[in-house]
Amino acid sequence: MFPLVTWAQVSGGNSVYNFIDLPASARVTGAGGNLITVRDADISLAYHNPALLNFKMHNRAVMSVTPYIADIKQGYMGYARHYNSLATTFHAGLNFISYGTFAGRDETNNNIGDFGAGEFALTLGAARQWDKYSYGVNYKLIYSKLGDYTSVGNTFDFAAAYDDTAKRFTATILLKNVGFQFTPYYQGSREPMPLDLQIGFSKRLKYVPFRISLIMHNLTQWNIYYDDPDLASSNNTLFGDTVQEDKKVGQFFDNFARHLIIGGELYLGKAMWINFGYNHQRRAELAATVRPGLSGFSFGFGLNIKQFSFSLGRARYHANQASTTITLGVNIHQLQKKNRPPKKTKDPVVPVAEPAPEN
C-alpha cells in the first residue's frame, strides 16, 4: 500500500553491451583498462575517445587479440584515414567478443543441445582540430546473440580534448554510450546502456621521458561503493588496511578512489615504451580478502620496428586470474612509400662505365 523507492550503490548487470568498454589494445590494458588522455599516432585510442583522432593516424591499421577470462575471446580491428580537404580524420573499427559454447539444459536437466554466445560492435568515428582543441564523435552499431536471444542497439560517444604540446599537457572530457536498443532481447523490454561520463588529464615531464595520467570514470553516479554483506570489512590499498562498514569517512574516500584510474608511460627513445596502471575499483571488488596480490594492477610494453609495432599488456583481476592482450599495428602509408618505385623522368640517366684504373 505504501511503495517506496530506494537508491543504493551500483550493482552488476544494470546495463547491456558492457563488452564495448573492454580495452581495445594492449596499451590500454596495461594502463589500467582506460587511456583517454594521450593524443599520438595510436589509432586504438580513438575507439575509447574519438577526440584523440588526428592526422598522425593517417593510413594506419591495428589488430588486437585478448584471450580473456574463462576461455572468452575478445578482439579489435581498426583503421584510420585523414582528409586534408575536409580537415577531418576518420576511423572505422570492429570490436568482438565470443563467450564460447554452452551445454543447453531444460528445467528437468535434459540436454537440449549446445549453443553459442557472442557480440559485435561496428564503430565509425570522426574528429576535427581547431588550434589546441579537438572534438570528435563515435557511432557504434551493436549486435548481440546469446543463445536463442538476439539484440541490436546503437550508441554514441561525444568527446572534446585540449592538447598543449608546448606544456606537454592534455585534458579531455568524454560522454560514452549514449544510445538505445533497436531490438531488445525480450519484446517490449528495452534495457539501459552503460552510460558513462569520464574526465582525464595527462602530463609529460619536461626532463624525464615519462607521462602520468589520471582518469575519473563513472561520474554519472557518485556512489559505486559495493557493500558486501558477507564481509565485515573490505580491503583497501590506498586508504589504510581495512575500512569498517561503520566508518563513513573511510567509505567516502574508498568510493572516491573507485572512480580513479592512475597510469604512467616511460618512453625509451622512439622504439620502445613501458606502461603501468592501477584500477582501484577492480582491486576493491575482485581481490581476494586474504591474499589480494596484484589485483587491480596492470602493465605493458611496446616496440616500434620501422613501419610495424608490437605491444603486450597484462591486467591482473584476481590472484589466480589475469588477461593478456597482444596488439599488432602497421603504418600502411610509410609502407607504401617505401615500396613505391621511383618516378620516371623524361630523360632517363644512362649509366656510364667508369674508366679502368691506370697502371
N, C-alpha and C positions, 0 to 999 in steps of 0.2 A: 504493500500500500504506500510505502514511502521509499521510492527508488532514490539511490544515492550514486553519484559518480565520483570515483577516486582516481587521482593522477599520481601514480607511483613511479618507481625507477623504470628505466627502459628494460625490455625483456627481449629474448631472442624470438625470431620468427614473426616479427611485426611488419615485414615488408617482403616483396618478391624481387626476383632477379638480383640478389645480392652478389652474385658472381661478377657483375660488372665492376665492382670495386676492388677485385683482386689485382695484384701487381701485374703490369704488362711487360716487365723486363726484369733482368737480373739486377740492374742498377736500382730500381725501385724496391725490389725485395730486400736488398742489402741496406737500404736507407730506412727500414722500419715499416715498409708497406705503403709509403706515400712519399712523393717527391714532386711538389708543385712549385718549387722555388728556384729552379735552375733553368736558365734560358741559354741553351747552346745548340749543337747540331744533333742531339739525340732525339729522334722522332718518336720514340716510345713515350717520352714525357708528354707529348701533345695529347695522347689518349686520356691522361689524367687531368690535364689543364690545357685547353685549346689556346689560351693566351700565350703559351710558350712557343707556338708555331712561328718560325722565322725563315728568312731566305737561306740560312746556312743548312737547312734541312733539304734543300732542293735536290730532287732526284736521288733520294736515299731510301733504302728499304731495310726492314728489320724483321726478325722472326725469333720468337721466344717459346720455350717449352718448359713446363713445370710438372714433374711427377709429384702430384700433390698428396695430401693425406689419404690413407686407406685406399690406395691404388686409383685415386681420382687423377685424371689427366686434364691439364689446363694449358692454354697457349694463346699466343697473339701474333698476328702478322700485320705489318703496316707499311705504307708508302706515302711520301710527301713530294710536293712539287710547287715551286714558286713561279708566279707570272708577273713579270715587271710591268706589263701593260695594265694590269689590274692592281698592282701594288699589294697583292694578296698571296698568302701561302695556303695551300690546301693539303689535306691529307685524308687517307682512307685506311681503315683497318678492320680486322676481323678478330674478335675475341671469342673463344670457345672453351667449353668445359664438358668433360664426359664423366659421369658418375659411375660408369661400369654397368655390369649385368647383374640382375637380381632374380632370385627364385620366387615366382609368384605363388601365393597360397590363398585359399579361400578361408571362410570363417571356421571351417572344420579341419583346417590344416592339410587339405588336399592340394597336390601340386597342379597348378593350372598353367604351367609354362613359364619360361624366363621372359623377362622384359628389361629394356634398357632405359637410360635417362641421360639427357644432355641438354645444353643450352648454347645459343649463339647470339652474338651481338655484332651487327654491322655498323661501323662508325664512319661518319663523314663530318669533316670539320674544316673550318677556315678561320684565318686571323689576319689582322692588319696592324700596322705600326704607325704611330704618329709621335715623332720625336722620341722621348724616353718611355712613352706609354704604348701599350699594345692591348688589343681586345680580341676575343675570339669566341666561337660557339662550336659545340659538338652536337651532332644528332646521332642517336643510337636507335636502330631498329632491332628489336629483340624477339627471338623465337625460342620457346621453351617446350620441351617434350619430356614429361615424367610418366613413363608407362603409357597408359591409355589417355592421359590428360595432356592437353596442349594449351599453350597460351601465347599470344602475340601482344607486344607492347612497344612503347617508344619513350625515350627520354631526351632531354636537352641539358647541356652543360653550358653555363654562361660564366665567362671569366674576364678579368682585367688584371694587367700587371704593370708595374713600374720598375724599369731596369736602368740603373745608373752605372754605366760601365766605368766611369772615372772613379767613383767611390766604391765600386765593386759591391753594390747593394741591390737587392731585388726584393720587392714586396708584391704580393698578389692576393686577390680575393676571388673565390670560386663558389658558385652555386651549382650543385650537382644533382642530377637525376630528377629533373622537373618533367613529369610526364604522367602517363596513364596506360592502362591496359586496353588495347583494342578488343581482344578476345580473352576473357578470364578463363581459369581452369574450370570453374563452375558457372553455369549460365546465370547471369544476374547478380554475380558476387565478385565485383572488382576489388582488388587489394591495393594497398598503397605502395608507392615506390620508395626506395631507400634514399629519401631526400637528405641532403647534407650541405651545410654551409661551412666553408673552410677559409682560413686566413693563414698565410705563410710569409716568413721572412728568411732571407739568407744573406750572409756577409762573407766575402772572401778577404782574408787577411792580406795586408799590403806586402809584408816582408816574408811571409811564410805561405807556401802553396797549399793552403788549407781553407776550405769553406765550411761554415757551420750553418745548419738550417733548423728552424723552429716552425712547426706546423700545428695549428689548432683545428680540430675537426669536431664533427657532431655539435656544432654551435646552434643548431635549431632546437636542441633540447639540452638544458643545463644538467639535469640530474641523470647521469648514466651510471651511477654507483649501484652495483648489484649486491644486495644483502642476501647472502646465502644463509638460510635458517639452520642449516646443518653444521655451520661453523660458528664457534664462539668468537673467533677473530679472523681477520683476513691479512695475508702477508702484504707488506708494503715496503718497497725498496727505498723510495725517496724520502719518506717522512716517518722514520722510526721502524722498529722491528714489527710491531703489531698495531692494529687500530681497533680498539674495542668498540662494540656496537653502541655503547652509551656515550662515547666521546664524539660529540657533534663536530668539534673543531677538526679533529683528525679526519673524519669522514669528508668534511668540506675540502680539505687540501688533497685528499686522495681522489675525490671526484674531479677536482680541478686538474690533477695530473693525468687523469684518464683522457682528457681532451688534447693532450700534448704528444707529439712525436718529435724526438730530437735526433738529428742526423749530422754526419760530418763526412767530408771527402778530402782526401790527401792526394795531390797530383804529383806524380813522379815524372816530370817532364811532360811531353805531349803523347808519349807512347803508353803510359800506364797510370792507373788511378786505383785507390783503395778507399772503400767507404764503410760506414757502420751506422747503426740506428738503434734506438731504444723506444719501444712502444709500451707505455705503462698500462694501458687498458688491456693489452694482450697478456701481459705478465700477471696483472691483478686477477684476471678472470680464468686463465688457463694454467697457471703454475701450480705445481703440487705444493701442499701446505708444508710438508716435512722437508723435502729437498727440491726447492724451486729451480735450482741450477741456473741456466742461462735463458730461461723462458722470457720472452719479450725482447731479447737482443737479436741482432742480425748483423751480417757483414757481407762484403762482396769485393770483387776486384775486376778490372777490365784492361784489355790490351788493344792497342791500335796498331795494326800492321798494314802499312800502305793504304790501300782502298778498303780494307776489311777491318772489322772489330769483333772481339770476343769478350764476353763478360759472364761472370758467375756470381750468383747471390744465394745466400743461405739464411733462412729465418728459423729461429727456434721458438716453437709454440709451447712445448711441454718437454720435461726431462727426457722422455722417450720418443718424441716426435718432432721432426723438423721437415722443412720443404726446401728444395734446391731448384733454382731457376737458371737456365742456360739461354743466352741470347747471342745471336749472330747478326751482324749488320754489314751492309755493303754500300759504298759510295758509288752509285752507278754513274754519276756524272764524271767523276775522276777516272773511273774505269774506261768509259767510252773515249775520253780524251787521250788516254794512254794508248789505246788500241786503234785510234783513228789514223789512217795513213796520211802522210804529208800531202799538202795541196800541190797539184801540178801547176807548173809555171808555163808560160807561152814559149819561152826559150830555155829548155832544159839544159843544164850544165853537163857537158860531156867530159867524163874523167879523162885526164891526160896522164900517160905513163911517165913516171919520174925517170930522169936520166940516170944512166949507170954511173956508179962512183968511179972517180979517176984512180988509176993505179998509183 
